[in-house]
Amino acid sequence: MKDFKKRSLSLLSLVVILFYTAVFFLLPISHPINNVYAATTFSQAKVVLSNSRFSYKAVLSGTHTAPLTTATIATSGQADNDTGNIFPKDNICFNTVLSVIGCSENKTFAVNNIFAVSGSNQFSFTPATATNLAASDYVVSTQSATMTVTFTPTSAVASGGYLRVTIPSLTSNYTDGIPDGGGFDANKLTNSNINANITPTGFTKSATALSYSAGTHVILMTLSAALAAGTEYSFVIGSTSDSTLRFINPAPTGTAHVRGVADTYSFTFNSEDSSNVIIDKNILKLVPIDGVLVSATVEMTISYTIGAIAATQSVCGLTTSVASTATTVPFGSLASSNTFYNLAQSHTVTTNATRGYSLTVQYNGALSKDGAGVTTIADTTCDSASCNTTTPGPWLTATNNGFGYTMAGDDGVWVTPTLYFRPFPTSPIQIMTNSAPAASKVLNTCYRLSVSGTQQTGYYFNKLTYTITPMF
Amino acid sequence: MKKILVVFAFILAGCVLFKASSFAQLTGDTNVLPLTVFPAVQDKLVTPGESTRLQLQFKNNNQMFVSGQIKVADYIISDKRGTPILIEDQQNKPKYGAASWITPSYDEITISPNNYVTVDLFVTVPNEVASCGKYAIVYFQPSLTRLRGVNARTESASAINIKFGALVNFIVQDKLCRENMQILNLKTPGFLEFGPINTSFDLVNMGDVHIVPKGSVVLTDMFGKTVVSKSIEEQRIFPETAKEYKASLGPTWMIGRYKLQLDTNFGSKDFKRSALAYIWVFPVRSVAAIALALIIIILLLKNMYKAVAKKEELLEGELEEEKKEIEKLKEELRRKNGRK
């Protein structure tokens, strides 16, 4: 009897265990229960900004009376207290009253240059302001970006389900188009245009809603096809062509931002079923930071080479009789009267100066005996007295004695006709110029001397001065 | 004794080496003197009473040492192209000269082969400054004797002196600058047969600081439609001087009255200046040639038509004659057949 009781109890226990086992395994299949999930995280989920630079938001220091092309900003108490996050070519907007949407004069100004003077931060801009600006008027430069969310669901989401993105914002003025220190401004994104400005990849959506509330913007996408578990999807928030249809990046949080230190923002991203029960959920982090200006300056340079030309060279339409050096034009012993002695030098100029360069020449007086300026070799007047210090003339007859020069090559003020000479002046006169950047321009200056048979013997010399400068 | 000899030998060798190295400075290529200066132009904002510093670098691109002096001079601009003219005569110190503000760190420098020397320019701005724009040129003047070396000859010659300069322009802030500009000599042809329309004008800086005017020349047709718009070249204009601008606008074939409008803006407060001119463009000779050709063609066609018509009339007459003859022959035939 005892055995029978024992066996019955064991059998009953076995039946009970089998019953509950069957219930445990079979119940979910035969009776699926919607709306009951243990929410998991996405296999992977991330958000990337196309431009992670902080927006700029400062205030003016003192009254700025129009017209003006320079602004000075306050150095404390604001999201931006210096000019560290605005750069040349940025567009800036002066906003007189923060609650008023839009910029002063309804226009933006382009930043020209950033400079610091006497401890206050200044920058220049163009065009000039037409209206006065008051102290504490805002200076803003918005940075907007498309946000690309990439995710891989851990659990499948059926068609009719949702994707929900919660973006942090301020508790007020979060759709005014002015950057906010502490949240993303929706700018011109609204419930009516958000669907057109979200581009999905790998999945389809039938609708998108955008709702604002103090502290958050919420985007809710309705799926028109299921999302599979383990498959990567992505979507882009914001227009790729119209920057006003994107969220505006925040200005730095607080009033004592340290340049180079990022702020961190948390986005909530959920997948939900058609009853808004969360399936997968992640907190995504966004980290806007200050921009870094990368710049390089190409220095404006001028390179000039004066060079010698050897004897018996053919330059300027004549043949040189004696070699020159870089610093002398040595005619040597003038053994023959009424004979041309020809020498030449070269001038090579390279410059990247925008307005080019100028090479002038002058002398300290006619070639004179021992440099005393008393007994001289006269300056040439060319054939038939046809030239002077400004007008060249032909000089082909050696009995027309004197000292003069001609030129041939690049950028000369006159290079034709050949064998046209003129005397040197005592004031500088331009001989070579270019009003644009120039590379390896070479001009030859050719000197000619002829003395009469009655020229007093002796050592004659003078000094020529070449001056090379950039053009103004 | 040996020790003395050894010491003497060392001293002698040292002297020889020293001498050799001294000559080495002069044995480079005297046939060229290549130099570079940068920055070639500097614009500097200053305030009255300020002391500041600028830098210039002179590079010697030769294989020999180059020595010379660093000098500062005022400069003026007297042409419409912006050619700086050095003024070193302090008796005639120009109104906009800033040479007296600048003290170079060196009066004389020696630049080793393929190397450069940086020269600091110490700038002291006076408390009282007469004008907003002040201008100077800092130049390097190589020493001639050093370059010519030991082989320099005493013979009839012209010595070459070089002044290799960079412009230093100052704009004095915190002072009421006089900024003014005029458009002068806007030259356009009153009538043209063909485009493009060539125009020139002068922008005259009437202020006391240099300006860099911006703007455009716009050509519109008689219906107000813009034919072409060209930006003017941005260039500095020295105080109390002018710069000439040139532009060529429009295509070859143009007809009608065109308006040429020049709009410029300049200065720290974006002042504006404008000028306009009207030009008639009509290809008289081309139109006359086309009209003449048309008249000739019309006359030729008319003559041809007349000739054809006349020929047709003759042919019709001949046909009528033929018809009459046929009728006559038919009649004769009928009569002959009647008799039979």
Boltz contact constraints between the chains, C-beta under 6 A:
constraints:
  - contact:
      token1: [A, 67]
      token2: [B, 269]
      max_distance: 6.0
  - contact:
      token1: [A, 67]
      token2: [B, 270]
      max_distance: 6.0
  - contact:
      token1: [A, 69]
      token2: [B, 268]
      max_distance: 6.0
  - contact:
      token1: [A, 127]
      token2: [B, 270]
      max_distance: 6.0
  - contact:
      token1: [A, 128]
      token2: [B, 269]
      max_distance: 6.0
  - contact:
      token1: [A, 128]
      token2: [B, 270]
      max_distance: 6.0
  - contact:
      token1: [A, 299]
      token2: [B, 38]
      max_distance: 6.0
  - contact:
      token1: [A, 299]
      token2: [B, 39]
      max_distance: 6.0
  - contact:
      token1: [A, 300]
      token2: [B, 39]
      max_distance: 6.0
  - contact:
      token1: [A, 300]
      token2: [B, 40]
      max_distance: 6.0
  - contact:
      token1: [A, 300]
      token2: [B, 41]
      max_distance: 6.0
  - contact:
      token1: [A, 301]
      token2: [B, 36]
      max_distance: 6.0
  - contact:
      token1: [A, 301]
      token2: [B, 38]
      max_distance: 6.0
  - contact:
      token1: [A, 301]
      token2: [B, 40]
      max_distance: 6.0
  - contact:
      token1: [A, 302]
      token2: [B, 37]
      max_distance: 6.0
  - contact:
      token1: [A, 302]
      token2: [B, 40]
      max_distance: 6.0
  - contact:
      token1: [A, 303]
      token2: [B, 36]
      max_distance: 6.0
  - contact:
      token1: [A, 304]
      token2: [B, 35]
      max_distance: 6.0
  - contact:
      token1: [A, 304]
      token2: [B, 164]
      max_distance: 6.0
  - contact:
      token1: [A, 305]
      token2: [B, 32]
      max_distance: 6.0
  - contact:
      token1: [A, 305]
      token2: [B, 34]
      max_distance: 6.0
  - contact:
      token1: [A, 306]
      token2: [B, 33]
      max_distance: 6.0
  - contact:
      token1: [A, 307]
      token2: [B, 32]
      max_distance: 6.0
  - contact:
      token1: [A, 308]
      token2: [B, 31]
      max_distance: 6.0
  - contact:
      token1: [A, 325]
      token2: [B, 30]
      max_distance: 6.0
  - contact:
      token1: [A, 326]
      token2: [B, 31]
      max_distance: 6.0
  - contact:
      token1: [A, 326]
      token2: [B, 32]
      max_distance: 6.0
  - contact:
      token1: [A, 326]
      token2: [B, 33]
      max_distance: 6.0
  - contact:
      token1: [A, 327]
      token2: [B, 144]
      max_distance: 6.0
  - contact:
      token1: [A, 327]
      token2: [B, 147]
      max_distance: 6.0
  - contact:
      token1: [A, 327]
      token2: [B, 148]
      max_distance: 6.0
  - contact:
      token1: [A, 327]
      token2: [B, 160]
      max_distance: 6.0
  - contact:
      token1: [A, 328]
      token2: [B, 157]
      max_distance: 6.0
  - contact:
      token1: [A, 328]
      token2: [B, 159]
      max_distance: 6.0
  - contact:
      token1: [A, 329]
      token2: [B, 157]
      max_distance: 6.0
  - contact:
      token1: [A, 329]
      token2: [B, 158]
      max_distance: 6.0
  - contact:
      token1: [A, 330]
      token2: [B, 155]
      max_distance: 6.0
  - contact:
      token1: [A, 330]
      token2: [B, 157]
      max_distance: 6.0
  - contact:
      token1: [A, 331]
      token2: [B, 156]
      max_distance: 6.0
  - contact:
      token1: [A, 331]
      token2: [B, 157]
      max_distance: 6.0
  - contact:
      token1: [A, 332]
      token2: [B, 155]
      max_distance: 6.0
  - contact:
      token1: [A, 353]
      token2: [B, 40]
      max_distance: 6.0
  - contact:
      token1: [A, 355]
      token2: [B, 235]
      max_distance: 6.0
  - contact:
      token1: [A, 358]
      token2: [B, 83]
      max_distance: 6.0
  - contact:
      token1: [A, 430]
      token2: [B, 83]
      max_distance: 6.0
  - contact:
      token1: [A, 459]
      token2: [B, 156]
      max_distance: 6.0
  - contact:
      token1: [A, 460]
      token2: [B, 156]
      max_distance: 6.0
  - contact:
      token1: [A, 461]
      token2: [B, 157]
      max_distance: 6.0
  - contact:
      token1: [A, 462]
      token2: [B, 158]
      max_distance: 6.0
  - contact:
      token1: [A, 463]
      token2: [B, 159]
      max_distance: 6.0
  - contact:
      token1: [A, 463]
      token2: [B, 161]
      max_distance: 6.0
  - contact:
      token1: [A, 464]
      token2: [B, 158]
      max_distance: 6.0
  - contact:
      token1: [A, 464]
      token2: [B, 160]
      max_distance: 6.0
  - contact:
      token1: [A, 465]
      token2: [B, 161]
      max_distance: 6.0
  - contact:
      token1: [A, 466]
      token2: [B, 162]
      max_distance: 6.0
  - contact:
      token1: [A, 467]
      token2: [B, 163]
      max_distance: 6.0
  - contact:
      token1: [A, 468]
      token2: [B, 164]
      max_distance: 6.0
  - contact:
      token1: [A, 469]
      token2: [B, 84]
      max_distance: 6.0
  - contact:
      token1: [A, 469]
      token2: [B, 165]
      max_distance: 6.0
  - contact:
      token1: [A, 470]
      token2: [B, 40]
      max_distance: 6.0
  - contact:
      token1: [A, 470]
      token2: [B, 41]
      max_distance: 6.0
  - contact:
      token1: [A, 470]
      token2: [B, 167]
      max_distance: 6.0
  - contact:
      token1: [A, 471]
      token2: [B, 82]
      max_distance: 6.0
  - contact:
      token1: [A, 472]
      token2: [B, 77]
      max_distance: 6.0
  - contact:
      token1: [A, 472]
      token2: [B, 82]
      max_distance: 6.0
  - contact:
      token1: [A, 472]
      token2: [B, 84]
      max_distance: 6.0
  - contact:
      token1: [A, 472]
      token2: [B, 236]
      max_distance: 6.0
  - contact:
      token1: [A, 472]
      token2: [B, 238]
      max_distance: 6.0
